[in-house]
Amino acid sequence: MATAVVARPVARPQSRNRDEEVLVWPDLVFIEFIAAMVFTITLFALSALMNAPLLDQANADVTPNPSKAPWYLLNLQELLLHMNAGMAGVIVPTIWLVIMGAFPYFDRDHEGQGVWFGTEGAVRLTVVGSLVGFIGTWGLILWDSGKIAFFLNDWFGLSGGDTFRFLENVRSIQNQLPWPEWSRSITYLPFNLKILDQGFQHLDFPAWLVEQGIPTAVLVGLPALMIYAMWKLGWVVTRRDALIALFSGFIAAYGVLTLTGTAFRGQGQELVFPWELKVSEGIPGQE
């Protein structure tokens, strides 16, 4: 007995129905026009109500105090206060851009793509990751600025406060601890290496620890600790869960660094409240 097989065309489901489509005009352009008008009116109102602290005409021979980068680079300028300049300005941003570029290759799951909070627990991961990035970044900035050092006396019942003075900020670890003299000049190259008249044959370990070692441990260790804790709690199950938490923490840290550099850094890059910000004329010829 023969069995006949008849090939029938399979109807492919459409990606979307016609009634779900919208036109560029007037649906999209009209909304964009309304948003532009609201933004323009708000800008005019703020300009009329608030007295902007405008200074004199720019003078290349006079550096204002504080002298700040454009707002979109203030996060990097804030990092310059806490670690090595090469790390803050080149290495850390480059590595993070490479990591973000690798996100799509790390998470190859097509389910829920293009959907806000399209996976289970995405909202919780976003909120917790943002809180960790926000609170952690602010805590590190306050600690490294010496603003919470006075709590040491109350916590440990110290009278003079010198016992834990090395914990006042990161730089105090280099200056307050009794490092042996040999640790400041460790020979790690058998030959002399000079780049731009700077020698690289000897390693100043306390300076390396403060400017590179501790910042690297914080940048790598805290996110890894957050992901590990979420994994132990059962919140991080897939690769996408880990990426959501990491990216949420990054956005929060990025915002805190930008806000701090914009509104909380006064003369000499000291950490002050926004209403205490003052801009003074610098010394002519000072870079």
C-alpha distance (Angstrom), angle and dihedral (degrees) to the residues before:
residue distance angle dihedral
M1 . . .
A2 3.79 . .
T3 3.77 123.1 .
A4 3.79 117.9 -143.8
V5 3.77 117.5 -142.9
V6 3.79 115.5 -158.0
A7 3.79 118.5 -163.9
R8 3.78 112.4 -139.7
P9 3.79 125.2 -173.1
V10 3.78 113.2 -109.7
A11 3.78 114.8 -133.0
R12 3.78 109.6 -127.1
P13 3.78 114.5 -140.8
Q14 3.77 113.9 -116.9
S15 3.78 116.6 -114.6
R16 3.78 91.0 -125.6
N17 3.78 140.1 -7.4
R18 3.77 123.1 -106.7
D19 3.78 92.1 -115.7
E20 3.81 89.4 59.9
E21 3.82 93.5 59.2
V22 3.79 123.5 94.3
L23 3.79 130.2 -160.3
V24 3.78 124.7 -118.9
W25 3.79 88.6 -129.0
P26 2.93 122.7 73.2
D27 3.81 100.6 -5.1
L28 3.82 101.2 54.1
V29 3.81 102.7 23.7
F30 3.81 93.0 48.2
I31 3.83 91.9 54.4
E32 3.81 90.9 47.5
F33 3.83 90.3 49.3
I34 3.81 92.0 51.9
A35 3.83 90.7 48.3
A36 3.82 90.9 50.0
M37 3.80 91.5 50.2
V38 3.82 92.6 49.1
F39 3.81 90.3 49.4
T40 3.82 92.4 48.5
I41 3.81 93.8 48.2
T42 3.81 91.1 47.2
L43 3.81 90.7 50.3
F44 3.82 91.6 51.2
A45 3.81 91.0 47.9
L46 3.80 92.8 50.7
S47 3.81 90.6 47.3
A48 3.82 90.8 53.5
L49 3.82 97.5 43.2
M50 3.82 101.7 39.3
N51 3.78 126.3 60.7
A52 3.80 104.5 -135.6
P53 3.82 113.3 -146.2
L54 3.80 95.6 -118.3
L55 3.80 116.3 177.9
D56 3.76 133.2 -155.8
Q57 3.75 124.0 -73.9
A58 3.79 112.5 -61.6
N59 3.79 114.3 -88.7
A60 3.79 118.8 -165.2
D61 3.83 90.6 -155.3
V62 3.81 94.3 57.4
T63 3.80 123.2 63.8
P64 3.84 113.4 -158.2
N65 3.78 120.2 -133.0
P66 2.98 112.2 -101.8
S67 3.78 98.2 30.9
K68 3.80 108.7 -165.9
A69 3.78 136.1 -174.8
P70 3.83 122.4 -122.0
W71 3.80 111.4 -67.7
Y72 3.80 93.5 -104.9
L73 3.83 89.8 59.0
L74 3.80 97.7 41.8
N75 3.81 90.2 95.9
L76 3.80 89.4 61.6
Q77 3.79 91.2 44.2
E78 3.79 88.3 53.5
L79 3.81 89.7 52.2
L80 3.81 89.2 53.3
L81 3.82 88.4 66.8
H82 3.79 92.9 58.1
M83 3.81 107.3 39.0
N84 3.77 147.0 13.4
A85 3.81 113.4 -46.0
G86 3.79 93.5 -127.9
M87 3.79 91.5 51.9
A88 3.80 95.1 46.1
G89 3.80 96.9 43.9
V90 3.81 103.6 35.4
I91 3.80 118.5 3.2
V92 3.83 101.9 47.0
P93 3.86 96.2 44.0
T94 3.81 92.0 45.3
I95 3.79 94.1 49.3
W96 3.80 92.4 47.3
L97 3.83 92.4 49.0
V98 3.80 88.9 52.2
I99 3.82 90.6 48.6
M100 3.82 92.3 50.5
G101 3.79 89.9 48.2
A102 3.81 88.7 54.1
F103 3.82 94.0 52.1
P104 3.86 94.7 92.7
Y105 3.81 90.6 50.5
F106 3.79 92.7 48.4
D107 3.81 93.8 50.1
R108 3.82 107.4 45.5
D109 3.80 96.7 161.9
H110 3.82 111.2 122.5
E111 3.80 95.6 -163.1
G112 3.79 113.6 110.5
Q113 3.78 95.6 4.4
G114 3.78 114.8 162.5
V115 3.81 92.9 14.2
W116 3.78 122.2 117.2
F117 3.81 108.8 -120.6
G118 3.80 88.5 -8.2
T119 3.79 95.6 160.4
E120 3.78 131.9 67.0
G121 3.80 112.6 -88.2
A122 3.82 93.8 11.0
V123 3.81 93.1 127.3
R124 3.79 92.5 50.4
L125 3.81 92.2 47.5
T126 3.80 91.1 48.9
V127 3.80 94.1 49.8
V128 3.81 95.5 44.4
G129 3.81 93.3 43.7
S130 3.80 90.9 49.7
L131 3.81 92.2 48.9
V132 3.80 91.9 49.4
G133 3.80 91.3 49.6
F134 3.81 93.4 44.6
I135 3.81 99.0 45.0
G136 3.80 94.7 36.3
T137 3.80 94.2 51.0
W138 3.80 93.3 46.6
G139 3.80 90.7 47.3
L140 3.80 92.8 51.7
I141 3.82 92.1 47.0
L142 3.81 92.6 49.9
W143 3.80 92.0 46.5
D144 3.79 95.0 48.5
S145 3.82 90.0 47.2
G146 3.81 91.1 55.2
K147 3.80 93.2 -120.3
I148 3.82 95.7 128.5
A149 3.81 98.2 39.0
F150 3.82 92.8 100.9
F151 3.82 89.3 67.0
L152 3.80 89.1 70.1
N153 3.80 91.4 74.6
D154 3.79 92.4 54.0
W155 3.79 95.8 42.8
F156 3.80 96.6 47.4
G157 3.80 99.9 27.7
L158 3.79 94.2 -120.8
S159 3.77 122.0 168.0
G160 3.76 101.5 -164.9
G161 3.77 98.8 25.2
D162 3.82 93.6 -142.0
T163 3.80 97.8 113.1
F164 3.79 94.0 73.1
R165 3.79 95.5 26.8
F166 3.80 90.0 118.8
L167 3.81 88.5 66.3
E168 3.80 93.0 60.1
N169 3.80 90.7 98.3
V170 3.78 140.7 -30.7
R171 3.79 94.8 -85.1
S172 3.81 90.8 53.7
I173 3.80 89.0 65.3
Q174 3.78 87.2 64.4
N175 3.79 97.3 41.8
Q176 3.81 105.7 33.2
L177 3.81 103.0 42.5
P178 3.83 117.2 84.5
W179 3.79 97.0 -115.3
P180 3.83 114.3 -175.8
E181 3.76 114.6 -110.6
W182 3.81 93.7 -117.1
S183 3.83 90.8 59.6
R184 3.80 90.2 66.8
S185 3.80 93.8 58.3
I186 3.81 111.0 34.4
T187 3.79 113.6 167.7
Y188 3.79 109.4 -135.8
L189 3.81 101.1 156.1
P190 3.81 123.1 63.3
F191 3.81 90.2 -150.7
N192 3.77 136.7 46.5
L193 3.80 114.5 -95.6
K194 3.78 120.9 -173.7
I195 3.78 127.8 178.8
L196 3.81 116.8 -178.1
D197 3.82 89.6 -13.0
Q198 3.80 91.5 -56.0
G199 3.77 117.7 124.2
F200 3.81 121.4 -133.6
Q201 3.81 101.3 -179.9
H202 3.80 96.2 96.6
L203 3.79 128.4 51.6
D204 3.79 122.4 -144.1
F205 3.80 96.4 -150.3
P206 3.86 98.3 -168.7
A207 3.81 90.4 50.5
W208 3.81 91.8 45.6
L209 3.80 91.0 48.6
V210 3.81 92.8 51.7
E211 3.80 99.4 39.4
Q212 3.80 101.0 36.3
G213 3.81 114.7 2.7
I214 3.80 100.5 55.4
P215 3.85 95.4 38.5
T216 3.81 90.5 50.4
A217 3.80 91.4 48.4
V218 3.82 90.4 50.3
L219 3.81 95.0 46.1
V220 3.80 92.6 49.3
G221 3.79 102.5 27.9
L222 3.80 101.7 50.2
P223 3.84 96.3 51.8
A224 3.80 89.9 43.9
L225 3.80 90.5 50.2
M226 3.81 90.9 48.8
I227 3.82 92.7 51.5
Y228 3.80 91.6 45.5
A229 3.81 92.1 51.2
M230 3.81 91.2 48.3
W231 3.79 90.1 48.5
K232 3.79 91.9 51.7
L233 3.81 89.4 49.7
G234 3.80 90.3 52.0
W235 3.80 94.3 -115.4
V236 3.81 96.5 113.8
V237 3.78 109.3 58.4
T238 3.80 105.6 142.9
R239 3.78 134.8 35.3
R240 3.78 90.1 -105.0
D241 3.79 90.6 57.9
A242 3.80 90.2 56.3
L243 3.81 92.2 47.2
I244 3.81 92.5 49.9
A245 3.79 91.6 52.9
L246 3.80 93.4 44.9
F247 3.80 95.2 47.4
S248 3.81 92.6 45.7
G249 3.79 89.9 52.7
F250 3.80 90.8 47.8
I251 3.81 93.3 51.9
A252 3.81 90.6 49.8
A253 3.82 92.6 48.0
Y254 3.82 90.7 45.9
G255 3.81 90.5 52.6
V256 3.81 93.4 47.3
L257 3.81 92.4 50.2
T258 3.81 91.5 48.6
L259 3.82 93.2 45.9
T260 3.80 92.1 47.2
G261 3.78 93.5 50.2
T262 3.80 91.6 45.7
A263 3.80 104.5 43.5
F264 3.81 108.7 11.8
R265 3.82 105.5 47.5
G266 3.78 115.2 88.9
Q267 3.78 134.7 170.1
G268 3.76 112.7 -20.2
Q269 3.84 87.5 11.3
E270 3.80 89.9 -77.6
L271 3.80 116.6 162.6
V272 3.83 107.8 -108.5
F273 3.79 138.6 151.8
P274 3.83 116.3 -87.5
W275 3.81 92.9 -111.8
E276 3.80 89.6 55.9
L277 3.80 94.4 57.0
K278 3.78 113.4 123.7
V279 3.76 129.2 175.8
S280 3.80 116.9 -151.2
E281 3.75 132.5 -177.6
G282 3.78 113.2 -94.3
I283 3.75 130.3 -137.6
P284 3.81 113.0 -74.0
G285 3.78 110.6 -103.8
Q286 3.80 93.3 13.1
E287 3.80 113.8 137.4
